[in-house]
Amino acid sequence: MGVVANVRRGRGGRVILAATASALALVMGGVAMPPAAAAQTAQGQIDVNIPAQDLNAALLTLTQRAGLQIAYEADKVAGRRSSAVQGRFTPTEALSQMLVGTGLIFRVTGGNRVSLELAPQSADGAIQLGPVRVEGEGGSGRPAPSTSVLGTLPEEYAGGQVARGGQVGMLGNRDVMDTPFSQTSYTSKLIQNQQARTLNDVMANESSVIVGTKGGGRNDFWTFRGFSVQPYLASNSLNGLPGMAPLNYASTDYIERVEVLRGPNTLLKGTAMNGMAALGGTVDLVTKRANDQPLTQVTARYMSESQIGVHADVSRRFGSNKEFGIRINGSIDGGDTPVDTQHAKFGTVAVNLDYRGDRVRVSADFAHQWSSLTAPSSTITINGLRGVLASLTEVPKAPSNSVAFSPSWAEGKHEITLGMVQGEVDILDNVTAYAAIGKQRYKATATDDDLYLLNSSGDVGILAARFRDRTDVLSLQGGVNAKINTGAVGHTLNLNLSRIKWEYDSTPLSRAGAGAGAIIPVGTLSNPIFPSTPVYPPDEDILPAIHNRSSSIAIVDTMSFMDERILFTAGVRYNEIEASSFQFSGTNIQSTTYKSSAWSPSFALIVKPSATVSLYANYIQALEVGSVVGNSYANAGEIFPPYASKQYEAGVKVDWGSVTTTVAAFQISQPDALSVDDPAGGLPTLTLDGEQRNRGIELTAYGELADSFRLLGGVTFIEATQTKNDGGRNGWRAANTPKFRAVVSGEWDTPFIEGLTLTGRLTHTGNVVALNRRPDLKLPAWTQVDLGARYSFAGPWSDKPITFRFDVDNVFDASYWKSPHPSAGNLMRSDPRTFRLSATVDF
């Protein structure tokens, strides 16, 4: 059987040598390996006889015989000669012998992959041949589970759009094949190449998530595995610290990884701060830190209708061993959007400082982002007026995307300031202690002027109002991770203590002018004619609204058997919750407070019949602070008890070498709410009644189908059902959840123009029920097509790349309702066709 060495040239002259079998290969560690590689894997050593010669040729020969995948910069190898290698060696021993006298060293990055680097030099120019840095490996041939958050991130998977793993809450960084949950970690390369401006742009790649609006609005809303998510309820984490991700429209300009963990995760991350916060899944954002190589990068960008912006990314490392690092990101964008009368501004400043010693690692992040959007509303309420809903036989058709859904004087302004510090200490080689503290403040000023459907003919009106609110989050956590062996069983022990305080304060809604509180007719959906700027009363003071606190302690043991082919995780988190709700009537303050505690156990199992196949199953809970009943109900201010939701999930992950696929089947159940009408015509009452049960199957895939073609996407099937209720709704389909959703994207490096890449993404979402009370009232299915291209070439003044990117979102300007709003019956409209252009230059 013949063996062929493939040579790939990456960006910036980076060469990757990979050995593959021409007819049949054994899959090992995610890379197709020739017979020689299979032999050395089984026996540990191979016979090598490679004479001294040009280093590039010697490396090529070694990849053919040893099955190594070697990555290096072409200019680092040019003109160097290898040392002779003769005898019986392991592949890495052979490579080490070959590099003697070349001034190069290598680093094992996982499996059979290595990277060449220049050896460090002393002050007098002598080469210091320090120890070769090797990442620890588990029995699968991949990096072993790491308890470190501040250490080396999991490497990129084939194609570079997704990483090989990510942080799994308190369990630390883990390879995806060693993670008993469904997870995808999107890289900064994907963020940059997709011109993702906010977290919503990245989440658009998820088949399990429907994003409310990518273009901005008053608030951020998703549905995640069929359950509503409100990021501003502190549901997401930053560098593993719960509640510290920016609370609204998080900027991705200073984000290195977007790590999506699907399903409930109370054991892993602690109690969610409010209902509808984290049941379907959560996201961890990893900030950018300084790399070993200096970086000075500037991106100029344009987005239709006339938004222009610039983003600068600068980093340096200092010290004799480059132990100190600083990375600064700053950006500003502004201009008119494709929606009539809508004008947007968005700015971000972020700084990361880090220190990496032999046993101590410390990182500090500070960020400030602000935004403003005129005419921000993109929702219509179809169940806001009594009698209207009953008369509806169908939901009105969504109007053109360019039609403004709120007047030009309406606004939404957001400002976020956050800071966090985290550190790790290796107490022993197998014991690491960590701690983190963070605080953020979110402030908003907005008008509350959603459109209300007035009748079945499609007439609409607005209820002009203005408010200001403020959210403060304080999050702390600490813990210890340890690895020990008891006989043939390995243990990874994790102890975690967490406390989070979430305080939401707001002004009462300030109604405008005479007849305040009345809905003003403004025409039809397709042609609203808004009144002139109203006169609001003077601003009122911000008053407390909802204050929640949660403290918890968790312990987890991951036991490994049979050379880590079997991993069993068992753990429990004890939670103490305190929630307070405040209601104001004139100068009177009424408050409702409760305290509660609960245990949240979890179990997970991984069985790996081979190095490239991982079977997993888990049982995990979501414990959420009970939601507070809103002002549109007679029992406003009531706090529901904590939600204890459960998930059962099983799946299989397969690493095919350069493509990884996951099939997951899950069931999640959550207590449901029912709106009960008042026979006397007063406000309805919101009560807990039954539960919503979502059963689904997810299929995801990512990687390189070929050297020039990359794949990313997935499909999700969900059956969302109302069960165990007293309102006659058993078996009814639950609202806001499509039975089928697919998101599939691809990138193709064209052979006819070097450096040109064509991209595309297809998104299809099935129909959804608009309201739990009206299973016959459905929103139609919709399909969106996004297309793009990018072109990279070496700059005329250096070898550093220049990249132009051009994308068109919603190419056919499809107009539809996507309804991810947490209040069923509040419909969110699609984003208009948008052109995006950018140019990135490295200096």
C-alpha positions in Angstrom: 0.0 0.0 0.0 1.5 3.3 -1.1 2.0 6.2 1.2 1.8 9.8 0.1 2.8 13.0 2.0 0.4 15.9 1.4 1.9 19.4 1.5 -0.5 22.2 2.3 0.5 25.8 2.4 -1.5 27.9 4.8 -1.8 31.7 5.3 1.4 33.6 5.7 3.6 30.9 4.1 2.8 28.3 6.9 3.5 24.8 5.6 1.7 21.7 6.9 3.2 18.3 6.1 0.7 15.4 6.7 1.2 11.8 5.9 -1.8 9.8 4.5 -2.3 6.4 3.1 -3.3 6.3 -0.6 -5.6 3.3 -0.4 -6.5 2.5 3.2 -5.5 4.3 6.4 -6.1 3.7 10.1 -7.7 6.7 11.8 -5.8 7.6 14.9 -6.0 10.8 16.9 -8.2 12.5 14.3 -5.6 12.1 11.5 -5.4 9.5 8.7 -2.2 7.6 9.4 -0.1 5.3 7.1 1.0 1.8 8.0 4.3 3.0 9.4 2.5 5.3 11.8 0.1 2.5 12.8 3.2 0.3 13.6 4.9 2.9 15.7 1.6 3.6 17.6 1.4 -0.1 18.5 5.1 -0.7 19.2 6.2 2.8 20.2 9.3 3.0 17.9 10.1 2.8 14.2 13.3 2.2 12.2 14.7 5.5 10.7 17.6 6.1 8.3 17.4 9.6 7.0 20.8 11.2 6.1 21.7 14.8 6.7 20.2 17.0 3.9 18.0 20.0 3.3 15.7 20.3 6.3 12.6 20.7 4.3 13.2 17.4 2.4 14.1 15.6 5.6 10.9 16.7 7.3 8.9 15.5 4.3 10.6 12.0 4.5 9.9 11.8 8.2 6.2 12.5 7.8 6.1 9.7 5.3 7.7 7.2 7.6 6.4 8.3 11.0 2.9 9.6 10.4 3.6 13.0 11.9 1.7 16.1 10.9 4.3 19.0 11.1 3.4 22.7 10.8 6.0 25.4 10.4 6.6 28.8 8.8 8.4 28.2 5.5 11.0 31.0 6.1 12.1 29.4 9.4 13.2 26.2 7.5 14.7 27.7 4.4 18.4 27.3 4.1 18.8 24.9 7.1 20.2 21.4 7.0 19.0 18.5 9.2 21.2 16.2 11.3 21.3 12.6 10.3 18.9 10.2 12.0 19.7 6.5 12.0 18.4 3.9 14.4 15.2 2.9 16.2 13.3 5.9 17.6 9.8 7.1 18.5 8.6 9.7 15.9 9.2 12.6 18.3 12.7 11.2 19.2 13.5 11.1 15.5 12.3 14.6 15.0 14.3 15.9 18.0 17.5 14.2 16.6 16.8 15.7 13.1 16.6 19.2 14.5 19.9 19.2 16.4 22.0 22.1 15.2 19.1 23.7 13.2 18.1 26.3 15.9 14.6 24.9 15.9 12.6 23.1 18.5 9.2 21.5 18.3 6.0 21.4 20.3 3.5 18.6 20.4 0.1 20.1 20.0 -2.0 16.9 20.3 -2.2 13.5 18.8 0.4 13.2 16.0 0.5 17.0 15.4 3.6 19.0 16.1 4.7 22.6 15.4 8.2 23.9 14.8 9.5 27.0 16.5 12.7 29.0 16.8 14.7 28.0 19.9 15.0 30.9 22.4 18.4 32.6 22.6 20.3 34.0 25.6 21.7 37.5 25.8 25.0 36.5 24.2 23.2 34.9 21.2 23.7 31.3 22.3 20.8 29.0 21.6 19.1 27.7 24.7 17.8 24.2 24.0 15.2 24.1 26.7 12.9 21.1 27.2 10.5 20.3 24.4 7.0 21.4 25.4 4.5 18.5 25.1 0.9 18.8 25.9 -0.3 15.9 28.1 -2.2 13.2 26.2 -5.0 10.9 27.3 -5.5 7.4 26.1 -7.3 8.7 23.0 -4.2 10.3 21.6 -5.7 13.8 22.2 -4.8 16.4 24.8 -5.9 15.1 28.2 -8.6 17.1 30.1 -7.1 20.3 31.4 -8.0 21.9 34.7 -6.5 25.1 33.5 -8.5 28.0 32.1 -5.7 30.4 31.6 -3.3 27.9 30.0 -3.1 27.0 26.3 -6.5 27.0 24.6 -7.6 23.8 22.8 -6.1 23.9 19.3 -8.2 24.7 16.2 -9.8 21.7 14.4 -9.3 21.1 10.7 -10.5 24.2 8.8 -9.9 26.5 11.7 -13.6 27.5 12.2 -14.1 25.4 15.3 -11.7 24.4 18.1 -11.0 20.8 19.2 -12.6 21.6 22.6 -13.5 24.3 25.1 -14.3 25.0 28.7 -17.0 22.8 30.2 -17.8 25.0 33.2 -16.0 24.0 36.4 -14.5 20.9 34.6 -12.1 23.2 32.7 -10.9 22.8 29.1 -11.7 19.5 27.5 -11.4 17.9 24.1 -14.8 17.6 22.5 -14.4 13.8 22.4 -13.9 13.8 26.2 -16.9 16.0 26.8 -20.2 14.2 27.7 -22.3 17.1 26.4 -23.0 18.7 23.1 -20.6 21.6 22.6 -19.1 23.7 19.8 -16.3 26.3 20.2 -16.2 28.9 17.5 -12.8 30.5 16.9 -11.6 34.1 16.3 -10.9 33.0 12.7 -14.6 32.3 12.1 -15.5 35.5 13.9 -13.3 37.6 11.7 -14.0 35.8 8.4 -17.8 36.1 9.0 -17.4 39.7 9.9 -19.3 38.9 13.1 -19.9 42.2 15.0 -21.8 40.9 18.0 -22.5 37.5 19.6 -25.8 37.3 17.7 -23.8 37.1 14.5 -21.9 34.1 15.7 -25.0 32.4 17.2 -26.6 32.5 13.7 -24.4 29.4 12.9 -26.4 27.4 15.5 -29.2 25.2 14.3 -30.4 24.9 18.0 -30.6 28.7 18.4 -32.9 31.3 16.9 -31.6 34.8 17.3 -34.0 37.6 17.8 -32.4 40.3 15.8 -28.8 40.7 14.6 -29.1 44.3 13.7 -29.8 45.6 17.3 -32.8 46.5 19.3 -33.9 47.3 22.8 -33.0 43.8 24.1 -31.4 40.6 23.1 -33.6 37.5 22.8 -32.9 33.9 21.7 -34.6 30.5 21.7 -32.2 27.7 22.6 -33.3 24.1 22.1 -36.8 25.5 22.0 -36.6 27.5 25.3 -36.5 31.3 25.6 -33.2 32.9 26.6 -32.6 36.4 27.7 -28.8 37.1 27.8 -29.3 40.3 29.9 -30.4 38.0 32.7 -26.7 37.1 33.2 -27.1 33.7 31.6 -23.7 33.6 29.9 -20.1 33.6 31.2 -16.8 35.4 30.4 -13.6 33.3 30.7 -15.6 30.8 32.7 -17.0 33.3 35.3 -20.8 33.1 35.3 -22.8 36.2 34.6 -19.9 38.3 33.3 -20.5 38.1 29.6 -21.8 41.5 28.3 -25.6 41.6 29.1 -26.8 42.9 25.7 -25.4 42.6 22.2 -22.0 41.4 23.3 -19.2 42.8 21.0 -17.0 40.1 19.5 -14.1 42.5 18.7 -12.2 41.4 21.8 -13.4 37.7 21.8 -11.1 34.8 20.9 -13.6 32.0 21.3 -17.4 31.6 21.5 -18.0 28.3 23.3 -21.6 27.0 23.0 -22.7 24.4 25.6 -26.1 23.0 24.8 -28.6 22.0 27.5 -29.0 22.7 31.2 -25.8 23.1 33.2 -26.4 24.1 36.8 -23.8 21.6 38.1 -21.2 23.1 35.7 -21.9 26.8 36.0 -24.3 27.4 38.9 -27.8 28.7 39.2 -29.3 30.9 36.5 -30.4 34.3 37.7 -33.9 34.3 36.4 -36.4 32.1 34.6 -35.9 31.7 30.9 -32.2 32.4 31.4 -30.2 29.2 30.6 -32.4 26.1 30.2 -31.6 25.4 26.6 -27.9 26.2 26.9 -25.3 28.8 27.6 -22.3 30.5 26.0 -18.8 31.2 27.4 -16.9 34.0 25.8 -13.1 33.8 25.9 -11.3 37.1 25.6 -8.3 37.7 23.4 -4.9 37.5 25.1 -1.5 38.5 23.7 0.3 35.9 21.6 4.0 35.3 21.5 4.3 37.2 18.2 3.6 41.0 18.2 0.3 42.0 16.6 -0.8 45.3 15.1 -3.9 44.9 13.0 -6.4 47.4 11.6 -9.8 46.6 10.0 -11.9 49.2 8.2 -15.5 48.1 7.6 -18.7 49.2 5.9 -22.2 47.9 6.5 -25.3 49.1 4.6 -27.0 51.5 4.4 -24.1 53.8 5.3 -22.5 52.4 8.4 -18.7 53.0 8.5 -16.3 51.7 11.2 -12.8 50.8 12.2 -11.4 48.2 14.5 -7.8 48.1 15.9 -6.2 45.0 17.6 -2.8 45.4 19.2 -0.9 43.1 21.4 2.7 42.7 22.8 4.5 40.4 25.3 7.3 41.5 27.6 9.8 39.9 29.9 12.8 37.6 29.5 10.4 34.7 28.9 7.5 36.8 27.5 5.6 36.3 30.8 3.8 39.6 30.7 1.2 40.3 28.0 -1.2 43.1 27.0 -3.8 43.2 24.3 -6.0 46.2 23.4 -9.0 46.2 21.1 -11.0 49.3 20.1 -13.7 49.9 17.6 -16.4 52.3 16.5 -19.1 52.1 13.9 -22.0 54.3 12.9 -24.4 55.3 10.2 -27.8 54.6 8.7 -29.1 51.0 8.5 -31.3 49.5 5.7 -34.4 50.1 7.9 -36.1 53.5 7.2 -35.2 56.3 9.7 -32.9 53.9 11.6 -29.5 55.1 12.6 -27.0 53.0 14.6 -23.8 53.6 16.6 -21.7 51.0 18.3 -18.3 51.4 20.1 -16.0 49.1 22.1 -12.8 49.4 24.1 -11.3 46.3 25.8 -7.9 45.6 27.5 -6.5 42.3 28.6 -3.4 42.0 30.9 -2.0 38.6 31.7 1.0 37.0 33.4 2.1 33.4 32.8 4.7 32.0 35.1 5.8 28.4 35.7 3.1 27.8 38.3 1.1 31.0 38.5 -1.1 32.5 35.8 -3.1 35.7 36.2 -5.4 37.5 33.8 -7.4 40.8 34.0 -10.0 42.1 31.6 -11.6 45.5 31.3 -14.2 46.4 28.7 -16.6 49.2 27.9 -19.1 49.1 25.1 -21.9 51.4 24.1 -24.6 51.6 21.4 -27.5 53.6 20.3 -30.2 52.9 17.7 -33.0 55.1 16.6 -36.3 53.5 15.6 -35.1 50.3 17.3 -38.3 48.3 17.7 -38.8 45.2 15.6 -41.7 43.5 17.3 -45.5 43.4 17.1 -47.7 42.2 19.9 -50.7 40.1 18.7 -52.2 39.2 22.1 -52.0 42.6 23.8 -55.7 43.6 23.5 -58.7 41.6 24.6 -60.8 40.4 21.7 -58.2 40.8 19.0 -56.6 37.4 19.5 -59.9 35.6 19.5 -60.8 37.2 16.1 -57.5 36.2 14.4 -57.7 33.4 11.9 -54.0 33.8 10.9 -51.0 35.9 11.7 -50.7 39.0 9.5 -48.0 38.7 6.8 -44.6 40.2 7.8 -44.2 43.5 5.9 -41.1 44.6 4.0 -37.9 44.6 6.1 -37.2 48.2 5.3 -40.5 49.5 6.9 -39.8 51.1 10.3 -41.6 49.5 13.2 -41.1 52.4 15.4 -41.0 56.2 15.0 -37.8 58.1 14.2 -37.8 59.7 17.6 -37.8 56.3 19.4 -34.5 55.2 20.7 -32.6 52.4 22.5 -29.3 53.3 24.2 -27.1 50.7 25.9 -23.9 51.1 27.9 -21.9 48.2 29.5 -18.8 48.5 31.7 -17.2 45.4 33.1 -14.0 44.2 34.8 -12.7 40.9 36.0 -9.6 39.3 37.5 -8.8 35.6 37.6 -5.8 33.6 38.7 -4.5 30.0 38.9 -1.8 28.5 41.1 -0.3 25.0 40.5 0.0 24.0 44.1 1.4 20.6 43.0 2.0 19.1 39.6 -1.5 17.5 39.9 -3.3 20.1 42.0 -4.4 23.6 40.7 -6.3 26.2 42.7 -8.2 29.1 41.0 -10.2 32.1 41.8 -12.0 34.8 39.9 -14.0 38.0 40.6 -15.9 40.2 38.2 -18.4 43.1 38.2 -20.4 44.7 35.4 -23.0 47.4 35.1 -25.4 47.7 32.3 -27.4 50.9 31.7 -30.2 51.5 29.2 -32.5 54.3 28.1 -35.2 53.3 25.7 -38.7 53.9 24.5 -41.3 51.2 24.9 -43.2 51.6 21.7 -43.8 48.1 20.3 -46.6 47.9 17.7 -49.9 46.4 18.9 -52.2 44.6 16.5 -55.6 46.3 16.8 -57.7 44.0 14.7 -57.7 41.1 12.3 -57.4 43.5 9.3 -53.8 44.4 10.2 -54.3 47.8 11.7 -51.7 48.7 14.4 -51.0 51.2 17.1 -48.3 52.2 19.6 -48.3 53.0 23.3 -45.6 55.7 23.6 -43.6 55.4 26.8 -40.0 55.9 28.0 -37.9 54.2 30.7 -34.4 53.8 32.1 -33.0 50.7 33.7 -29.8 49.5 35.3 -28.4 46.0 36.0 -25.5 45.3 38.3 -23.8 41.9 38.4 -21.2 40.8 40.9 -19.8 37.3 40.4 -17.2 35.4 42.4 -15.9 31.8 42.2 -13.0 29.7 43.4 -12.0 26.1 43.6 -9.5 23.4 43.4 -8.9 20.8 40.7 -6.8 17.7 41.2 -5.8 14.5 39.4 -5.0 11.3 41.3 -5.0 7.6 40.6 -6.4 4.9 42.8 -5.2 1.6 41.4 -6.4 1.3 37.8 -8.9 4.1 38.2 -7.9 7.7 37.4 -9.8 10.6 39.1 -10.1 14.2 38.1 -11.6 16.0 41.1 -13.2 19.4 40.9 -14.4 21.5 43.8 -16.1 24.8 43.0 -17.6 27.6 45.1 -19.7 30.3 43.4 -21.7 33.4 44.4 -23.5 35.7 42.0 -25.6 38.8 42.8 -27.9 40.2 40.1 -29.8 43.4 40.7 -32.2 44.9 38.2 -33.5 48.5 38.8 -35.7 50.6 36.6 -37.9 53.7 36.4 -41.6 53.2 36.0 -42.8 53.5 32.4 -43.2 57.2 31.7 -46.3 57.8 29.5 -46.4 60.7 27.1 -48.8 63.7 27.1 -52.6 63.9 27.3 -54.3 60.5 27.2 -51.2 58.8 28.5 -51.6 55.1 28.6 -53.8 55.0 25.5 -52.8 53.1 22.3 -52.5 55.5 19.4 -53.5 54.0 16.0 -50.8 54.5 13.4 -52.1 52.8 10.3 -51.2 49.4 9.0 -48.2 47.1 9.3 -47.1 47.8 5.8 -47.5 51.6 6.1 -47.4 52.9 9.7 -47.6 56.7 10.0 -46.3 57.7 13.4 -47.2 60.8 15.4 -44.8 63.6 16.1 -42.4 63.5 19.0 -44.3 63.2 22.3 -43.6 65.3 25.4 -42.7 63.1 28.3 -42.8 64.1 32.0 -39.5 64.7 33.8 -37.3 61.6 34.3 -38.0 59.7 37.5 -35.4 58.1 39.8 -34.3 54.5 39.1 -35.9 52.3 41.8 -35.2 48.7 42.8 -37.2 46.1 40.8 -35.7 42.6 41.1 -32.7 41.6 43.3 -31.5 38.0 43.1 -28.6 36.2 44.9 -27.3 32.7 44.6 -24.5 30.9 46.5 -23.5 27.3 45.7 -20.8 24.7 46.3 -20.2 21.8 43.9 -18.0 18.7 43.8 -17.4 16.5 40.7 -15.3 13.4 40.2 -14.5 12.2 36.6 -13.3 8.6 36.9 -11.4 7.1 34.0 -11.1 3.4 33.3 -9.3 1.2 30.7 -6.7 3.8 29.6 -9.4 6.5 29.5 -11.7 4.6 27.1 -14.4 4.9 29.7 -15.1 8.2 31.6 -17.8 8.5 34.3 -18.6 11.8 35.8 -20.7 12.2 38.9 -21.3 15.4 40.8 -23.7 17.5 42.8 -24.2 21.3 43.5 -25.9 22.7 46.6 -27.6 26.0 45.9 -29.0 28.7 48.2 -31.2 31.3 46.5 -32.7 34.5 47.7 -35.0 36.5 45.4 -36.7 39.9 46.0 -39.3 41.7 43.9 -40.3 45.4 44.5 -43.6 47.0 43.4 -44.3 50.8 43.8 -47.6 52.6 44.1 -46.9 56.3 44.6 -44.6 56.5 47.6 -45.6 53.0 48.8 -43.1 50.1 48.4 -44.3 46.5 48.4 -41.7 43.8 48.3 -41.8 40.1 48.0 -38.9 38.0 49.1 -38.3 34.3 49.4 -35.3 32.1 50.3 -34.8 28.5 49.0 -32.2 25.8 48.7 -31.9 22.8 46.4 -29.5 20.0 45.4 -28.7 19.6 41.7 -27.1 16.3 40.9 -25.6 15.2 37.5 -24.2 12.1 35.9 -22.4 11.6 32.6 -20.8 8.6 30.9 -18.4 8.4 27.9 -17.5 5.1 26.2 -14.8 5.2 23.5 -14.8 2.0 21.5 -12.0 3.5 19.4 -9.8 6.6 19.4 -12.2 8.3 17.0 -15.6 7.4 18.3 -17.1 8.7 21.5 -20.5 7.5 22.9 -21.9 9.6 25.7 -25.0 10.1 27.9 -25.9 12.6 30.6 -28.5 13.5 33.2 -28.2 17.1 34.3 -30.5 19.7 35.8 -31.2 23.4 35.4 -32.0 25.3 38.6 -33.3 28.8 37.9 -34.4 31.6 40.2 -38.2 31.8 39.7 -39.3 34.5 37.3 -41.2 37.6 38.4 -44.7 38.2 37.1 -44.8 41.3 34.9 -46.9 44.4 35.1 -49.4 43.2 32.5 -50.9 40.7 35.0 -53.1 41.1 38.0 -50.5 39.3 40.2 -47.6 41.6 39.1 -44.6 41.2 41.4 -45.3 37.6 42.4 -42.1 35.5 42.3 -42.5 31.9 41.1 -40.6 29.2 43.0 -37.2 28.1 41.6 -37.5 26.1 38.4 -35.9 22.6 38.6 -35.7 21.4 35.0 -34.2 18.2 33.9 -32.4 17.0 30.8 -31.7 13.4 29.6 -29.3 13.3 26.6 -27.4 10.6 24.7 -25.2 10.9 21.6 -22.3 9.8 19.5 -19.4 11.8 18.3 -17.1 10.6 15.4 -13.9 12.2 14.4 -13.5 11.2 10.7 -10.0 12.7 10.5 -10.7 16.2 9.2 -14.5 16.2 9.9 -16.2 15.7 13.2 -19.9 14.8 13.5 -22.2 14.7 16.5 -25.7 13.1 16.8 -27.5 13.9 20.1 -30.9 13.0 21.3 -32.3 14.9 24.3 -35.4 15.6 26.4 -35.7 18.7 28.5 -38.8 19.6 30.6 -39.6 22.9 32.4 -42.6 24.1 34.4 -45.0 26.0 32.2 -47.1 29.2 32.8 -50.7 29.9 31.9 -52.5 33.2 31.5 -56.0 33.0 33.1 -58.4 35.7 31.9 -60.5 37.7 34.4 -64.2 37.2 33.8 -64.9 40.8 34.9 -62.6 42.1 32.2 -59.6 43.0 34.4 -56.0 42.0 34.0 -55.4 38.3 33.5 -53.5 36.2 36.2 -50.3 34.3 35.4 -50.0 30.9 37.1 -47.8 27.9 36.9 -49.6 25.0 35.2 -48.0 21.8 33.9 -44.8 21.8 32.0 -43.2 22.1 28.5 -41.4 19.0 27.3 -39.0 19.3 24.4 -37.7 16.1 22.8 -35.2 16.5 20.0 -32.4 15.2 17.8 -29.4 17.4 16.8 -26.9 16.6 14.1 -23.8 18.8 13.8 -20.7 18.7 11.6 -17.6 20.8 11.1 -14.2 20.5 9.5 -12.5 20.1 6.1 -14.1 17.9 3.5 -11.1 18.6 1.4 -8.0 20.9 1.5 -10.0 23.6 -0.2 -13.5 23.1 1.2 -14.7 23.6 4.8 -18.1 22.6 6.2 -20.0 23.9 9.3 -23.6 23.4 10.2 -26.3 21.2 11.7 -29.9 20.3 11.8 -32.3 20.1 14.8 -35.6 18.3 15.1 -37.7 19.2 18.2 -41.1 18.0 19.4 -42.3 20.7 21.9 -45.3 19.6 23.8 -47.4 21.1 26.7 -48.0 18.3 29.3 -49.2 17.7 32.9 -51.5 20.8 32.9 -55.0 21.5 34.2 -56.0 23.8 31.4 -57.0 21.3 28.8 -53.7 21.8 26.8 -52.2 18.4 27.2 -50.6 17.3 24.0 -50.8 20.8 22.4 -47.7 22.0 20.6 -45.7 24.5 22.6 -45.1 28.0 21.2 -41.9 29.5 19.6 -40.4 26.1 18.7 -40.0 24.8 15.1 -40.1 21.1 14.5 -37.2 21.4 12.1 -34.3 23.9 11.7 -31.2 23.7 9.6 -28.1 25.9 9.3 -25.5 24.8 6.8 -22.5 26.8 5.6 -19.4 26.2 3.5 -16.2 27.8 2.3 -14.4 27.0 -0.9 -10.8 28.2 -1.7 -11.1 28.6 -5.5 -8.4 27.0 -7.7 -8.6 29.7 -10.4 -7.6 32.7 -8.2 -5.1 32.0 -5.4 -6.3 33.6 -2.2 -10.0 33.9 -3.2 -12.5 32.1 -1.0 -16.2 31.9 -1.7 -18.7 31.4 1.3 -22.3 30.7 1.7 -24.9 29.8 4.4 -28.4 28.4 4.1 -30.8 28.8 7.1 -34.2 27.1 7.1 -36.7 27.2 10.1 -40.0 25.4 10.1 -43.3 26.9 11.2 -43.9 27.7 14.9 -47.0 28.1 17.0 -47.4 31.8 17.9 -49.1 31.2 21.3 -49.6 28.4 23.7 -53.3 29.2 23.9 -53.7 29.1 20.1 -52.0 26.0 18.6 -53.9 26.7 15.4 -52.2 30.1 15.0 -48.9 29.5 13.3 -46.0 31.6 11.9 -44.9 30.3 8.5 -41.6 28.6 7.8 -38.8 30.7 6.4 -35.5 30.3 4.5 -32.6 32.7 4.3 -29.5 32.7 2.1 -26.3 34.5 2.9 -23.4 34.7 0.4 -19.9 36.1 0.6 -16.3 36.1 -0.6 -12.9 37.1 0.8 -9.5 37.6 -0.9 -6.1 37.5 0.9 -2.7 38.4 -0.5 0.7 39.5 0.8 1.1 43.2 1.4 3.4 45.1 -0.9 5.5 46.4 2.0 5.8 43.1 3.8 4.8 39.5 3.7 2.0 40.1 6.2 -1.5 39.5 4.7 -4.1 41.9 3.6 -7.7 40.5 3.5 -10.8 41.9 1.8 -14.2 40.4 2.9 -17.6 41.0 1.3 -20.8 39.4 2.6 -24.5 39.8 1.8 -26.9 38.7 4.5 -30.4 37.7 3.5 -29.6 37.9 -0.2 -33.2 37.7 -1.4 -34.4 40.1 1.4 -36.8 37.5 2.7 -39.3 39.0 5.1 -40.7 36.8 7.9 -41.6 36.5 11.6 -39.1 34.5 13.7 -40.6 34.9 17.1 -37.8 34.2 19.6 -39.2 36.7 22.1 -39.8 35.2 25.5 -43.4 36.4 25.6 -45.2 34.2 23.1 -47.3 36.5 20.9 -44.6 39.2 20.6 -43.3 38.6 17.1 -39.9 39.7 15.9 -39.3 40.5 12.3 -36.4 39.4 10.1 -33.3 41.4 9.4 -33.2 43.2 6.0 -30.7 42.4 3.3 -27.4 43.8 4.4 -24.1 44.3 2.6 -20.9 44.1 4.6 -17.4 45.0 3.4 -14.1 45.1 5.3 -10.4 45.3 4.7 -7.9 43.9 7.3 -4.3 45.0 7.3 -1.5 43.7 9.5 1.5 45.9 10.2 
